[in-house]
Amino acid sequence: MNATPDSMHATEVPAAPPCQSKAFTNDYAFSKGGYPLPEYPFVAPPELAAPGIVRHAIVIVGAGITGLTMACALARQGIAAVLLDEDNSVGVKGASSRGICYTQKSLEIFHRLGIYDRIAAKGIQWSVGRTFAGHDEVYSFDLRQQSSFQLSAQPPFINIQQFYIEGYLVERIQELGGVDLRWCSRVTGFTQHDGFATLTVDTPAGSYRIEAEHVIDASGSHTPFHRWCKASVQTRRGDDRWCIADVRFRHLPPTERHTWIEAPFNDNRAVWQHLMADDVWRIDYQMEPDADPAKVSSESEVRKRLERQFGADVDCEIVWVGPYAYRSQCLDTLRIGSVFFMGDTAKVVSPFGARGGNTGVADADNLAWKLGAVLRGRAGAALLASYDEERLEAAQQNVQVTNRTARFLRPADGVERSFRAAVISLARQFPFARQLVNTGRMAVANPYNHSSVCEQSGGLSVQNVFFHWQDGSQGCVNDLLHWADGNLLLLVFGDQSLQARQRLAQLSHQAPVRCVQVLGPDARTQSRETVRDPQGHLQGACHVFGHAWALVRPDAYLAATGEAVDGALVQAIGHALAIA
């Protein structure tokens, strides 16, 4: 089940001028310090010498974590694409740390893409969080004890600087081939047509135009595509201000995630403390609403805060620091004509609960398999409409959740402030009140409740749980998805009648679906493709019990579940691929 794709080889143009300077508008004003970032060479695209305009099936704009995940997911399917990025590096120069906390769902996706081992080796796994109000611990959790996290092959969370993941994605795309990574390529013009779009691209070697049947906008919250497509956006701007510091200590603090709702060393404002790769701690300090960004991000002010928190003798290196102003934003639709919006172009959320970059990864995972299925002729074109249905619902859910957290952390005077004070007071004594402490509900895979391609029994994520192959060796759900090779995966639990087995064999030959029988530890084998689920983890991950079936999509979401191998199953396959 492990294929070895051909690598893509590009011809570098040594005489190309350097990249144009880029004006970053990422809300990290006055950033100090930073990390050394890799730089990738500019390669003159063939369109510069082509006599006419070249049309591509897919053009991705933006090589952040979302765009690179999209490109990697397409490359893994063998789907050709062009990726344009106006910079020549990963991360953001001057603010290169950015997102650090990656959810189990994202890690499962990265496992399918082939970069999880690199992330796990570099990052910091964690599951324990402790929340304080003043000097009192008011709430704690261990995510490994929660059913939403405990069975996957991947841990609940890994903390790692975002640019590392982006770099691993670049490496993997280069290994897989098929995706043309074009650095120093700024999109400066766009025209929408019937069934395709034309983009104008500026490069150090000149400008050219390119056509795309599908445009993936992953260029960030300040994308010009909002204006070009006349997208309508719901925006909520808050007055909350934070100073974010990446710090390396000589004497290490506790490694658990620590959160203070009211930190005595920060004028009773909130503080977050996370360990990430390279023995660097991310510390987020909530500032006064009218704080001067230049002042709060100065080294002297940051050191004063660190001394108040860790003592006057604290010995540390400030790796990077920058202020941040949070806002929420969500488009009214994630598809306009040929353009699909994802990541921060689709929505912007406060970082509470790690719902920013992780939802961008999920956006890419959702659309990539659908585009692959449509372009390979395995699904109807209407399948692409479900991207907006599913991921807009997820975006709205995440905006709502993070806005609630923002209100808890900076309540308005009156009812909100009184409620928070009561919650904190009660949480010191009573377990029930601790559940009301809201410092960021940790992100989980969003359900799809309103999808036209999921049956009522579907729309839930399937964890990457373990099972046993017939030879007794261990496998996981991602192995089965890899074997299914972009087709739907049908898991049939328990013994099946001869008639049911014949129907399943027929389905495997007639539809883009791969069938696997899942048996208990001692049940007899009835099919050629069989795995064993001795502890019932695979069945539990599919949210079914007893004799049943689960139809799993390539993005590890349930399309449908049922009990009998009958017409309802056939209908569910048709719905899942928009061919009914």
N, C-alpha and C positions, 0 to 999 in steps of 0.2 A: 504493500500500500504506500510505499515511499518512492515517488517518482523523482527523477533528477532532471529538472528543467534546464534548457540551454541558457547560457548567459548572454546578455546583450553587450555588444561592443560598440562604442562610439568613437568617432574620430575627433580628437581635440584640435582646435585651431589655436596654435601657439601665439599668433600675433594679435589675438583679440584684446581690445582695451579693457580696463577694469570695469567692474559694475558701477552703475550710477549710484550716487548716494541716495539713501532712502530716508524719508522723513517718517519716523515711527510715531504713531498716534495711538498708543496702547494703554494710556492711563497711568503708566509708570513714569510720571514726570520726575525730573531731578534724580533719576536713579544713580546710584553710586556703586562702583566696583563692577563685579560681574565675573563670568567664567570664560575661559578660553574656549572658543567654538571652532569646529572644523569649517573649512572653506572648500567649496566645490568649484571646479573649473567651468567657465563658460565654454560651451560648444556651439558653434554657429549652426543654426537649424537649417535643414535642407530647403525650407520654404523661401529663404533669402535668395536662393538661386533658381527657384522653380519658376517656370513661365506663367503659370496660373495660380489660382488659389487652391490649396490642398484641403480636402475635407477629411476629418477624422470622426470616428464614431463617438469618442469621449475625449473631452478636454477638461482637466481639473485645474482650477485656479487657486493657488495657495498651498505651500508646502509646510504647513503647521502639522500638528498631530492629527487633525481630522483629514486634511488632504492627503497626507502620506499614508494613513490607514486605508483610505479609499484606494489609492494607487496600489498599495501592497495587496489588498484583497482582490483587486482586478488581476494583478500580475499572477497571483496564486491560481486563478482560474484560467490563465492563458488569454485574457482579454486585453487587447492593445489599448493604450491610452497615452495622452500627452499631458504632462504636468508642468504648469508654468508658475514660477515664483520670482518675485522681483528682487530678492536677496540672493546671496550665494552661500548661505549657511542655514543651519537649523537653529532653533531658539530665537531669541530676540536680542540683538546686540545692545548691551547696556541694561537689559532686564531679562537675562537669559534663564533665570531660575523658573519663574512663572509657576505653572501647576506642578504639584508634587505628589498627590495622593491618588492612587489608581485602584479602582474597585475590582472585586472579584470578577464581575462580568467583563470588564475591559481586559483583565488578565487572561480570562478564558479565550477572548477574541485574539489576543496576542499569541496565545498558545497555538491556535489554529493557523495563524500567520507565520509561525516559526521563529518568533523572537522572545518568547517567554523566558527561556533559559537564560538569556543574556540579561533580561530585566531582573530576574530572581537573584542572579549572581551579584549584581551591582546594588540593588535596592535593599530596603529595610522592610521586612515583613512585620506587621503588627495587627493585633486584634483587641488589645486592652485600652480603654479610655477612662480617664478620671476627670471629674468636673468639680471645681471648687467655687465656693462663694466666700470671699474673704479667706480666712484660714481653714474653713470647714470643708471637708469633702461631702458633697451633697448628692453625688450620683457617680456610678461607675458601671462599666459593661465589659463583657468579653464576647466579641462577635463569634468566636468559635463555638460558643454554647448556644447560638441561635440557629434555628433550622434553615434560615435563608442563606447561611454561609458554611455550615459545618461539614458538608459532604463533598464539596468540589475538590478536584485535584489541585486547584489554585487556592491560595490563602485569601482571607477576607480583604486585606489591603496590602499594598506595597507602596512605600514612599520612595520616590526617586525623582530627580529633577527632570522636567519635561524634555529638555534638549537631548538627554540620553536616549529616551524612547524614540524621538524623532531621528536621531542618528542611527539607531538600530533598524528603524524602518527603511531608511535610505540604503543601508547595507543589504537588507533583505530584498528590496526591490532590484538592486543591482545584481544580486544572486539569481533571482528569478527571471529577469529580463522581461521584455515585452512592453514596458512602460518607459517612455522617453522623458527623462527628468531634464527640464530646461531651466537652468538658473539664470539670474540676471535678466528676466523676461517679465516686463511689466505690461499688463493689459491696460491700454489707454483708450480703447474704443470698443463699442459693442452695438450690433444691430440684430434685432430679432426678426426672423423670417418664418415662413410656414414650414415647420419640420426641421429647421436647423437655425444656427446663428453664425454670425461673422464677428470675429474678434480682431482688433488691431493690437499688435504686440511690439513694444519698443525693446530693443536690445543694444548692447554696446557696439554691435556690428551693423546696426540699422533696424528699420521697422519692416514688418510684414503683416499680412492678413492671413487668417486661418479660419476655416469653417469647422463647425462641430455640430453633430446631431444632438448630442447631450452635453451641456455645460454644467460642471459641478463647481459651485462657488463655495470655496472654503477659505476665503481670503481674510476673514476676520470681521469684527463688528463695524469697522469703518469702510466696508466694501462699497465701491461705486456701483455695483450691480443693483443695490436697493434703488438708487436713483434711475439707473438705466432701465430697469424693469418696472418702475413706478410701484414698488412694493409698499404696502401699508404696514406700519409697525406700531405696536403698543409699547410705550416706553414709560418707565417709572424711575425717576431719579431721586435718590436719597441724599441726605446730608451727612451720612456716616463717613468718617475718614479714618484710615488705618495707616500705620507704618509697618512695613514688612522687612524683616532683617534675616539674612542667612548668616549664621554665626558658627564658627568652629572653636570649641572650648578645649583647653588643656586638660581640665578635670571635668569628666563627662557628667551631665545631669541625668536624671532617670530617663529611661528609654521609652516609657509609655507615653501615649498621647495625653497631654495635660491641657485642660481648658479652665480658665478662670472667668466666671461671669462678672465678678467684681473683684479685680485684683488689687490688693492693698498697695502693691508696688507700682501701680499704674493709675493712681487717682481713682480707684474703684471702677475702672473701665475694664473691658474684656481683654483677654490675652489667650492666644493659642501657642502651643509649643509642640513641635513635631521633630523627630529625628528622620533624616533622609540620607542619601548616599554620601560617601566621602567624609563621614563623621561630621556632617553639617546639620545644625538645627535650624529649622524655620520657626521664627517667632513673630507672631502677628500682634501688634499693639493697637488697640482701639484708641483713637485720638479725639480731642474735642472737635465738634462739628466745624468750627471756623479756624482750625489749625492751619498754619502756614506750611505748605508742602516742603518748601526749601529748608525751613528750620527743623521740622520734625525728622527729616531725612539726613540731617547733618551728622557727621561722625560723633561730634561732641554730645549731641542730644541722645543719640542711640546708646552711647556708652553710659550716660547718666541713667537711662532706663535699665540697662543691663546690670549696673552696679546696684540699683535699688532692688532688682529681682534676685541677683545671685550673690551680692555682697561686694563691698568696696575693693576686695582683693581679686575679683574675677579676672581670669587670664584668658583672653579670647582674641580671635581674629574675625573681623567683620568682612565676610566674603562679598556680600552684596546687600544693598538696602535701597528701598524706594517706597514712597507713599502711594496709596491707592484710594480711589473713590468708587464705591460700588454703585451699580445701577442694575435694573432689570429691563429686558427688552425682548419682545417676541413678535415675529412676523405673523400675519394673519393667514398666510399660506406659504408652504415650503417649496412650491413648484409654480413657476410662471413660464409658460411656453416651454422652451428647451432648457431652462435653467432650474437646477435643483439647489436649494440653499441648505447648508449643513454646518454644524459646529457653531461658532460665534456669529456667523452670518445669519443663522436661523433664530438664535436666541442668545441673550446674555443673562447670566444669573450670578448672584453673589456666590462666593466660593464655599459657603457653609454646607458641609456634608459632601463635598467633592462632586458636585453635579455639573461642573463646567466642561472641562476637557473630556471627561468620561462619557458624557452624552454625545459629544462630537464623534468619539470612537464608535458608539452605538449607531449613530446616524450613518456613518460610512458602512458599517457592517450590514445594516438593513438594506441600503440601496445597492451595494456591490453585487450581492447574489441575485437581486432582481434584474439588474441590468445584464448580468451574465446570462440569466435564464432567457430573457427576451432576445438578446443578440444571438444566442445559440439556437433559437427557435423552439425552446422548451416551454415557453410561457407566452401568454397573450400580452400585447402591449399595454393593456389596461392594468397589468400588475404594477406598473410604475406609479399609478395613481395612489396605490396603497402606501407609498413612502410618505406622502403628505398626511394621510389619515393617521398612520401609526406614530410617526416621529413628531408631528405637531401636537398630538395628544401628550406625548412624553415631554416635549418642550414646555407645554402649558402646566403640566404637573410639577415640573422642576422649578419653574418660575414661582408658582404658588407656594411650594414648600420653602424655598429659600427666602421669599418675601416674609413669610411668617417668622422665620428665624431672625431676619433682620429687625423685625418689629420687637421681638423678645429682647434682643441685644441692645437695641436703642429704642425703648418704648416712648411713645408720646406721653406728655403730662396728662394726668387724669386716670382713666380706667386702666389703660395699658400698663402704666407704671405701678399702679396699685396691685394689679394682677401679678405682675412679675415679683414684686416684693412679697406678696402672700405665698407664691409658689416657692420662692427661695427659703422663706421662713419655715414652711411646712416640710420641705424636702430635707431639712436638717434632722427631722424627727420621724417622718412617716414615709414608708416606701411608695405609697400610691402617688404622692406628690412628686417623687423623683422622675416619674414618667412624663411630667409636665415641663420639666426643665428642658429648654430648647436651645441648644448651642449648635444645632445643625444635624438634622436627621440624616444618617449616613446613607449614601446612595445605594440603591439596589436596581436591578433590571426593571424598567418600567413595563407594566402590563399594557396590552393593546385591547382595550374594551370596545372600540368602535371601528375595528378593521373590517372591511368588506371581504377580505381574503382569509379571515380566520373564522371558524365556526364559534358558536357560543362557548363551547368547551375548550377553545384554544386561547391564544393570545398571551400565554405565560412562558417565561424563560425556563429552559431546561438546564440545570447545573451540569457541569462537566464531571459527573460522578464516575467511579470505577466499576468495572464488572470483570468477569473472567472469560477469556477465549476458551475454545474447546480443549486446548492443550493445557489449560490451567493457568496460563500466564495472564497478567493483568492488562486490561485495556481501559479506555475511557470514552466518553461520548464523542469527544473531538476525533478520536480514531475512526469511529463509525461515520461521522460526517465527512471526514477525508475520504473514506472508502466510497461513500455515496457520490462523491465527485460532482457536487453542485446540484444533484437530484434531491428530491424529497426522500427522507428516511422514514420508513414505516417499521415501527417496533411492535411486534405481536407477542403478547405475554401469555404464557401457558400453552397447554395442549390445544391443537386445532383439529377439526374434523378433516377427512379426506377432501370433502367438497371445498372447505375453506382454503386448504393448501393449494388446490387446483386454481381457485380464484386468485390467490396471491401470486402464483406462478404466472398466470395470464397477465395480471397487472404489471408485473416486473418487465414483461416483454412489450407491453403496449403503451405504458405511460412512463414518464421520467421519474420513477420511484424505485427505490431499492428496499427490499424487504428483509428483515432479520427476525428470527424467532428468539424470544427471550425466555429461558427456562429457569426453574429453581435448581437447587444443587443436585437433586437426584432424579429429575424428570428425564425421560428418554428423548433422544434427539429425533426430530421428525423432518427437519429441513436441512439443506446443504449449508445455509448461512444461519448459524445458531450461536448464541452467546449465553452465558449463565450469570444469573443475578442472585447469588446465594443469600445475601442479606436484604434484598429488596430495594437497594438504593436506587437502581436505575428505574424501577417502577415508581418509586416515590418521587423521583425527580421529574417524571412525566405526569405526576398528579393523577394517576389511575390506580385501581385496585382490582385484584382478581383477574379473570379472563377478560382482557381488553386489548385495545390497540392505541397507539399514539403516533400521529403523523407529525414528524419533526422537520422543520425547515432548515436550510443551510446555515441560518443565523442562530440556530439552537433555540428557536421559539416553536411552540406548539401551534400547528395549524388547526388541529382538531384531535379529539379523542372519541372513542366509541367502544362498543362491546362486541358487535357482530361484524364479520367480514361480509358486507352486503352492499346494497346500493348507496347507503349513506357514506360509506368509505369512498366509493367512486366519486360521489358528489363532492366530498371534502377535498379530494385531490384536484378536481376541476376548479373549485373555488380558490384553493391555495395558489394555483398557477394562472388564475384569471382566464381560464379556457372553458368554463362551464357555460 
